[in-house]
Structures are given as structure tokens and as C-alpha cells.
């Protein structure tokens, strides 16, 4: 699962625990599912979360279904939801089908953007201004200020924050910080082009040229279309003694991996929030990330992490943490001592406020 799916899963489970009735509509297939319909889904962490899978058997498991709007409309009419909450990425045809159907049914509608709209703002703004989306009664939100700024440019409307969340206690740092040397860095990501995994390998190669092969170890966790090209690049760049490609690991194995690490590497330049970085930051790692992303919501440059403007800067910063162990120790101490604020109580509270606003926009209260 990617970031949006992970957050929907955890948000749904927390809402059920608070006494809400939650239905999740998705076009993402599940190997144990066949066709549409409600299922009790153990992958969502709570059997009371009802999942309606409306996907088709398409190449690459594409989460689209041209027939979904009719099924959504029928389901909305039957369930009469108090609010419809759409979780959107840049290209989310299924999600926006749900938004259109909810608008057509005059249901309270909230949309949360989990992406950076860089490069799409002018086209989306023009589309909104010349369609029924302009001035529509929608409670808009985004997962970070960086992402919200772009949504405001598109809609010219109020955009609230509904940050992603994590089980802070689950990820909290335990015991003493890992000893040095070598400095151990971790990157956990979907190995897709937008996460810039190949660029990360170039950063590591640059850093290794500055510090030497013995001073640095890098663990890369994740799977996706870029995994095979990255594995080949590790060998081609002569980094086999530095970089370990783990593939996909079960989520409960990551805290153990983080306990033996010092630094978390986040190379994506269009990171709307950075759930993996939040989890690593909670585990006491020093987050090394790009400036201008959602990671700035929970990482302070020079306090508990380092923020850079480009890949060359990331390589220099990583080398600096190797050459200056006192700086690494200071940043790691602060990261371990001060826990980020983004627990599920805050996220669920932001969602509830968003729902109340969505209902107010429809003239409903309570």
C-alpha cells in the first residue's frame, strides 16, 4: 500500500474505535476479493471497517473503473452518509468520480489532497473556473501547508490542514542510540519514479566519494517498478558493499531496523507530507530531506534534521553527518527527546472538524 492507502486504513480504524460507522470505497484490487461489494477487511486493522471494492481486472492493477459512478450512486443512496471524504492524489479518477457523485447527490463533501500539485496548478485552476467545481460547497483540505498552498492556488478557496498521522508510541525511540561508526542511513519508500529512488543512489555514491566506503551503510526498504533498475544501479555504481536493497518489509519490522540506524533519507522533491519520514523521526532518526516539502511540518533544519535544496546538498549533508559525529549526536538527541505532534488523536480531530465544516456548507449541523 502507498501513503494514501496507509492513511485511509489507519484513519478508518481510529474512527471505528471512536464509534463511527466507516465505509471505504476503492478501485484498488485485493487478491482475496472478487468483484464489488462490502467486505469485512482485516487489512484495515478493524473488521468493522466495511470495504467496497469497485475495481476491474485491468493490467497493472490500475485503480480505475468507468462503471464505478453508477455503483457509487446506488451505494450513497442506500447508506445516506453523513459525509463523503475523498482522499485525492494528482491523478485519482476513481476518487474524483466519487466527489462528482457526492456533489450530484448534494451530500456533504470533504476532499483531502495527499499530493503536491506542482506543474498542474494552471491547468487545474482553469478547469475549476470553468466548471461546477467553482464555488462548490466542498470542505477542502491538504496534508501539509506546502500541499495546501497549491490547492489554494487552484480553487481560490479556504483550504484547511488535515495532517497525516502515526501511532507515535509504536514508533517511539527505545533504549540507547545506535553506536557509530559506520553511520547507518535508511530510506523507506515506494520504489516509483516520483519518489526518486535512482536519484537517491546518486546521492549515496556522491557521499561515499566524500567519506569512503567503510564510513557509510544504507538500507533501502520498499518495492515497486524501480526496484530492478535500482538493484542493477547499485552493482553498476560499485555500491554493493554500502547499499542493501531489502524489498518490501512487514511494517512491524521497521522499528527494529530504525533502532539500528542514525539517519533517514527522503529524496523526493514533491513530498506532500512524508509518512515514512514521520515514523522515522518519531523513532529518533535524523531526517535528511528536501526543503519545501511537507516534511517541514515535523523536521526543523539544524534542530532534529537537515533540509537541503538539491541532491548535491543532500550528499554533502550526509557526508557532513559522517565527518561531524558531534553534530549527528546532537541532532539525534533532539529527535529522540522531542516527539512529533502528529498522533492519531490530532489527525482524527482534524478529520472531524473537516466533516463538520462539510456539513455546515450544506446547511446541516450535528
N, C-alpha and C positions, 0 to 999 in steps of 0.2 A: 504493500500500500504506500502511496505517496503521502505528502503532507496534508492535503485536504482530507483524504480518506481517514488518516490517523486522527485528525482533529474531530471530524464528524463522529467517528466511533467513540472517542472519549467524552465528547460533549453530550452525545446521546445517553451514554451510560450515567453520567453525572446528573442529567435531567431526570432520568427514570428514578434514580436514587432520591431525588428531591420530590418525587410524587407526580411527575408529569407523564403523560402518555405520548410516546415518541414513535413516529413512523419515518423511516428513511427510504426515499425513492432514489434508485440509482440505475444507470445503464451499465455499470461495471459488472462483468460476469463473475460467477463464483463456481468453481469446478464441481461443487456438490449440489448446485442448483440447476434446474431445468425450467426455462420459461419464466414468465412473470408470476407475481403473486406474493402474498405476505409469507415471511418465514421468521421463525424464531432463530436468531443468528448468534451462535456462541462467539463468532469472531468479533462481535461488537461488545463483548465483555458483560452483557446482561441479556438473558433470554427474553426479557420483557420489551426489548427494543425490536420493533417489527420492521423487517427489511423487505421492500417491494422491488424485486429485480426486474427491470423492464428492458434488458439488453437483447441484442440479437447475436447470433453466431457469425461474427464478422472476422475477417483477417486481422491479426494483431490485437484481437480483443478490443476493438475500438468501442468506446462508450457512447455510441450514438444509436438512435432508433427513430426513424421518421414516423413510426406509428405510435410513439410514446404519448404525444399530446392528448389523443383521444382517451388513452388509458388513464392518464393523469386526471383529466377532467372527470371521468367516471369515479375515480378514487376520491377526488376532492369533494364531489357531490355526496358521496357516501359517508366520508369521515367528518365533513364540516369542520375543518381545522380552525383553531383559534388564530393561528398564524402559520404562514408558509415561510420557511427560512431557506433561501437559496445560497449555496456556497459556490462561488464563481472563480474560475481561472480566466486566463486570456481567451482561450478557445474552449468554451463549455456549451456546446449546442444543446445537450440534454438539460443542463441547468437553466439555460435561458428559455427553453421550451416550458419548463416548469414555471418560470417567472411570468411568461406571457399568459399561460393558462390561469394562473392565480389572479393576474390583473383582470382577465376576461371574466372571471367568476367574482370579481370585486372582493377578494379575500385580503385580509391584512398581509402585507408582503414585506419581508426584510431580505436584503441582499448583503452578503459579506464577501468582499474581494480578498482573495488569498494570493494575489499576484501583483507584480509591477506592470503597469500599462505603458512603459516606455516604448516609443515607436508606434503606438496605436492610438494615442490621445487625439490627434487631429481627426482621424477617420471616425473614431467613436463619437467625438463631440459633434461632428457634422451629422452622423446618423441619429443621435439623440435629439438634436434640434429640429429635425425634420420628421419626427415620428411621434407616436403616442407616449414614448418614454419621457418626453419633455414635460416636466411638471407633474409626472405621475405620482400618486401617493405611495412612495416607497421609502422605507427606512433604510438608508444607505449606510454602510459601514465598511471598514477595512481593518486588516490585522495589525497595521502599524501606521505611524504618521507618514512615513515615506510612501507607502502604498496609498494612503488616504489622499495625499496631495494630488496624485494623478487622477483619482476618481472625482475629486472636486473640480479639476480642470475639465473633465468630460461632462459632468452633469450640471455644474454651476450651482450645486445644492449643498446642504449640510451633509457632512459625512462623519459619522461617529467612529470611535475606535472599539473594536471587539477583538482584543489580542488573543493569540493562541495561548494555550495553557499546557502545563505539565504537572505530573504528580511529583511535587518537589521533594517530598520525603523519600520517595522511591529512588530518586537520582542524587540525593544529598551525599556530599563527600563523607567518607568513612575512614577512620584511622589516620595515619600519618601520610604526608605527601610522598609520592614515589621518589626514590633517590636518583641522583644524577652522577655521572653521565652514563650512557648517552641520553640526549634529550629525545623523548618519545612523543611523537605527534600522531593524532588520529583525525581522519576525515570520514564522516558518515553521511552518505548521500545516495540519492537515486542516480545511477550512472547514465544520465541522459545529457544531451548536448547543453541544455540551458544551465546545468549545474557546473559545467566547465571542468570535468574531471581531467581531460588531457592537458588543460592549462595548469592544473594543479601539479601534474608530473613535471612540467617545465619549471614550475616554481621550485619543486624539490630538487631538481637537477641543478638549478642555479644556486640554491642554498648549499648543496653538497660541494659544489666547486669552491664555495667560500669557507666551509668548515671541515671538509674531509668526510670520507665515507664512514669512519668509525664514530663520529660525533652525533649522528642522527639516525633515528629509526622512525618509519612512517607506516601506520596501519590504515588501509583504506577499506571501509566496510560498505557494501551495497552491491546492487545488481542492476542490470539494465542494458540497453543496446550498445553502450560504450565500453562494456566490461572487456570483451575480447580485444578490441583495439588498444585499450589501456594496458592489458596484460602484455601484449606484444611490444608496446612502447616502453614498458618497464625493462624488458630484456634488451631492446634496441638501444636504450639510453644508458645501459650499464648500471641499472639501479636495483638489480635483484637482491643485493645484499643490504639494501636500505628499505625498500618498499615491499610490504606484504599485502597482497590482494586477498581479502578474506571472503569475498562474495557476500551474500545476504546472511546475516546472523539473526538469531532469535532476539527479540527485544530485551529479554531478561538476561542476556549475556553481555549487553553493552556496559552496564555499570561496572562489572568486573574488569572489562577492558579499559574503561576510563580510569579505574583506580591505579592502573599501572602506567598512566600517561601524564604528560605535563601540558600539552598544547593541543587545541582543536583548530583545524584548518578549515576555513569556509571560503572557497574561492569564487563563489557565484557573485556576479555583479548585479543581478536582478533578483535578489532575495527579499521577498516581501516581509518575511518575519525570521525564519530560521529556527524551526522546532528542534532539530538535532543540535544546533548551537546552544539553544536554551538549556537543553538537557545536559550538555557537556559543561556549560557554565555553572549549572546547579551542582554538578559533580566535582567542581573545584578546578576545572581546567582553565588555562589561559586561552581565551578565544582570539584567534588571529583572523580578521575578516576585512571585507571591503567597506570603505566608507560610503555613506549614502544609502545603505540598505536597512531593512527592518531590524537587523541585529543591533543597531544603535539603540534600540529600545531597552536593552538589558546589558550592554557592554560599554564601559567608559574607557576611552583611549587613554592609555598610560596609568589606569587605575586597576582594572581587573582584566585587561586585554589590550590588544593593539589593533588599530584601524588604519588601513592603508588605501592609497588611491589607485594602485595598479599592481600588476603581477610582479614587476621588478621590486616594488616596495615591499610586497609580501615576502619575497625571497630574502631581501635584506633584513626584514624584521625577524624572520625565522633564524637567520644566521646570528642576528644580534642576541636572541634569547640563548643561543648556544654559547656565544662568546662572553655574555654577561650573566653568569648564573645568579648573581645577586638581584638583578632585575627580574629574572624568571621567578625566583623565590618570593620576591615582594608582590608581584602580580598574582602569583598562585595563592599566596597567603590571603590576600584581599578577596580573591574569588571564592576561596573556601570559607572565609569568615562571614561574608555578607551574601545571603541567599537572594536570588531574584524574586520579584514580586508576583510573577505570573503563575500562580497556582490556579487550580480549577475553580475555587470559590470566586476568584476575581473574574475569570472568563465566563463562568455561568451567570454571574451577576450582570456582566455586560450584555450577555445574550438576553437576559430577562428584560433589561432596560430597553434594548432594541425592540423586543416584541411589544412592549407597552407603547413605544413610540409608533410602531407599525399600526397598532390598533387605534391609537389616537388619530392618526392620519385618515383612518376610515370612519372616524366619528364614534368609535367604540371605546368603552372603558371597562376595567375589571377583567 
